[in-house]
Amino acid sequence: MTETFGKGHYLHLIDGSAFIFRAYHALPPLTRKSDGLPIGAVSGFCNMLQRYIDGNNGSDAPTHVAVIFDKGSHTFRNEMYDQYKANREAMPEDLRPQIPLTRRATEAFNIACEEIEGYEADDIIATLAVQARARGGRCTIISSDKDLMQLVGDGVDMLDAMKNKVIDREGVHEKFGVYPERVVDVQALAGDSVDNVPGAPGIGIKTAALLINEYGDLETLLERANEIKQPKRRETLIQHADQIRLSKKLVMLDADTPLDFTLEDLEVRAPDPGKLMAFLAEMEFRTLSKRIADTLHVDPPVIDDTPPSAPDAPKVDDLPFDPEAYVHVSDAEALQVWIDRIHERGYVAVDTETTGLNEMTADLVGISLAVEPGQACYIPLIHKASSSDDLFGSDDLAEGQMPLAQALEMLKPVLEDASILKIGQNMKYDAKIFARIGIAVAPIDDTMLMSYAMHGGLHGHGMDTLSERYLHHSPIPIKPLLGSGKSAITFDKVPLDKAVRYAAEDADVTLRLWQMFKPQLHRAQVTRVYERLERPMVPVLAEMERTGIKVDRDTLSRMSNAFSQKMAALEDEIHTLAGRKFNVGSPKQLGEILFDEMGLEGGKKGKTGAYATGADVLEDLATEHELPARILDWRQLSKLKSTYTDALQDHINPDTGRVHTSYSIAGASTGRLASTDPNLQNIPIRSEEGRRIREAFVAEDGKVLVALDYSQIELRILAHIADLPALKQAFADGQDIHAMTASEMFDVPLDEMTPDIRRQAKAINFGVIYGISGFGLARNLRIPRAQAQGFIDRYFERFPGIRTYMDDTKAFAKEHGFVQTLFGRRIHTPNINAKGPHAGFAQRAAINAPIQGTAADVIRRAMVRMPDATRGIPARMLLQVHDELLFEVDKGAAEDLIGVARDVMENAADPVVKLDVKLTVDAGQGANWAEAH
């Protein structure tokens, strides 16, 4: 039985993040031999943990211990101050995949591992240290972090493990010039450039300590700032008093962090030799596993670090990257040499450099090619000559460049040659750039999509990420070349020598990734996914994006004006209900009115001292009070206006009069496409005002828009995957599926069904797919939580196949680390074995992924087939919005298009998957999107 923590107990709290970063920076890069996974930080972390254990076996050993980690970068301090830690550099890409492994390492050593969403590790440490002290125990914090020094004293000290130095009250005074209880006052004044805590400009640690020692504490200092003799220091304190007080809130640790564990849970435990040895073997730590095995008196594990590649797999060239070896192609003779080599090889890696990121407006600056690892060139085309008199250079072209027309004339046959494979990283971008100048690039391979097919859900698929992770090479960064802010330049103004090194390296990296990834597709069993669902989407989406959709600016303007008028009327009504005028857009002022002045129940203050007034809070209040309901109406209009009716006008291309969104193929791990710049997939359709936004998306004269939308595709897929006879039969009979579910669950005959009962069943139908909880369903239906949970329990009783599917899917994910769609897409689930708050989310995501992913695969298959199927019909596919496709077609051909497109969509799963439930598609047409939908 676990003993209650109290007098005589000794707690050690290890700053896990500090351990990780020290381990990362102290050791050279190290990768796992079998697959190239970066493991240097994990190795150092494990060694530090073992040294810690070895050094704490004496009489003064801790009775309780935990390693505390940061959960994420966003905490309650970012709500107080959005610039908090904004200056911190991004985590190195080769460290990112090692973070979860350090958690696993801690668990393998059988040491408690804790982290909490929304709070920093320091806050958790502060809470535990204060609790231990309050209960008569002792605590040592294993860290040298100065922010933790405010905790020292009365049984709490710190240990810098690297220096083996104890930090007590005197040690804190030596560091700050004040004792622990005044550390936050000094930090508030001095600020922190690393964490972007503003402090008082011009005041450092020494001056801050002098001031605090003279005036006693920060508040007294600020109240008596006018007494300070030095004018500059006096004005700084007076002028920045609010900023200094904010800084104190930022640096003060939260010793009341809500914990989901207790001190008793942190009791020291001996490691499980089997579990620990298995982890060390997985990481391929030969030396460490042997040393620990000797300590534990067990046999060291057998480690097989042979790469899993087949004997016939091509080996990626180990030639180091040498930017100086890249070739600057400046004339036709030199370019012909590369073209001849491309014909000899039959493939080439291609990359474009442009003046911007918008493929519809950016100009082609140059082209890079690679035919062998380390053998790459750059063909600059419109780089500008530099000028010492002009920061941005001149408009004259730099010397050493081919005429643009000549270069394109020579390259066009190669880029369009069906016998030569063009390899790119995010090839859709380059294909659109070439298409605008009359070059149809084909056939293509895409390393980004290869990685996505193999590694979806594990990490990002950008070139830098892939290069660092799989080639162990950090490409030349673009930011130093282009600069930032007002002094930023476009790539055509980059000097040629630097441009050659940067651009040619991109093609070199792409070629090496292709050589590595291409044979791995088969071994990972995702060749079919890549060839049928990923690669064919590139030309389809590129054409859709280039086509765009016409948007009526006048309609948007009228809507913006109408929204403004409605918002103004709502503001008057809100002010009347509130009894006074206030800034409706201010959450702080709203909270004061709702909870202080009106005395409504449910007010909760956050860390900033302001009441929470989010949508969930207002929705709860809106059932009984009119003011919160009107606020929600105002906010909805405000978002529609700012996000759509105003912002969409800025996205209208002046040359085409159309909006050209961009689709991310490799964004969501489930295969769903994401729309950006602008996002046209999140236009709300539940409210009347939201639906009206679609009225601004119009057809050209003489044409109509046609929308085709899958009907309840995810429920149909669920019926097939989970083998639900009642649901299958209902779909086969063409029943109202939500009414059928309500009848099954609530024993209500279909002819006696009420809208309210059907609404509840609909919420459960869709909620179960997404793993909704009783709490979530209660909020959606505005019913007691117990009643909502009862609905869910009854649902599983009526449809037991769903529970079986969920349990089987979770078990499969835990065993294999991924789940699959019906078409073989693998969706990795790296957090499926996590514990704590994230465990539930990871499991729900794993359960939903095969359903949502299969639906995404179905519509991808339809989109890939659509160009051939509709050839001869005067129609163009414009948009994909989740389960809907939108076309523009000549008025007289709308019905022909609907017939062909519906057939393609309803039979998209064939012949790979024979669904037990037929897919059905609803179709509509009209002068604008709202009418068509």
Secondary structure, DSSP 8 states (H G I E B T S, - for coil): ------TT-EEEEEEHHHHHHHHHHHS---B-TTT--B-HHHHHHHHHHHHHHHTT-STT--SEEEEE----S--HHHHH-TTTTTTS----TTTGGGHHHHHHHHHHTT-EEE--TTS-HHHHHHHHHHHHHHTT-EEEEE---GGGGGG-SSSEEEEETTTTEEE-HHHHHHHHSS-GGGHHHHHHHH-BTTTTB--STT--HHHHHHHHHHHSSHHHHHHTGGG-SSHHHHHHHHHTHHHHHHHHHHHS--TT---SS-GGGGB-----HHHHHHHHHHHT-HHHHHHHHHHHTS------------TTS---------GGG-EE--SHHHHHHHHHHHHHHSEEEEEEEESSS-TTT--EEEEEEEEETTEEEEEE-S-B--BTTBTT--SSB-SS---HHHHHHHHHHHHH-TTSEEEESSHHHHHHHHHHTT----SEEEHHHHHHHHHTTTS---HHHHIIIII------SHHHH--GGG---GGGS-HHHHHHHHHHHHHHHHHHHHHHHHHHHHTT-HHHIIIIITTHHHHHHHHHHH-EEE-HHHHHHHHHHHHHHHHHHHHHHHHHHTS---TT-HHHHHIIIIIIS--S---B-TTS-B---HHHHHHHHTT-HHHHHHHHHHHHHHHIIIIIIHHHHTB-TTTSEE--EEETTSSTTS--EEESS--S----SSHHHHHHGGGEE--TTEEEEEEEESSHHHHHHHHHTT-HHHHHHHHTT--HHHHHHHHHH---GGG--HHHHHHHHHHHHHHHTT--HHHHHHHHT--HHHHHHHHHHHHHH-HHHHHHHHHHHHHHHHHSEEE-TT--EEE-TTTT--SHHHHHHHHHHHHHHHHHHHHHHHHHHHHHHHHHTTTSSEEEEEEETTEEEEEEEGGGHHHHHHHHHHHHHTTTTTT---SS---EEEEEESBHHHH-
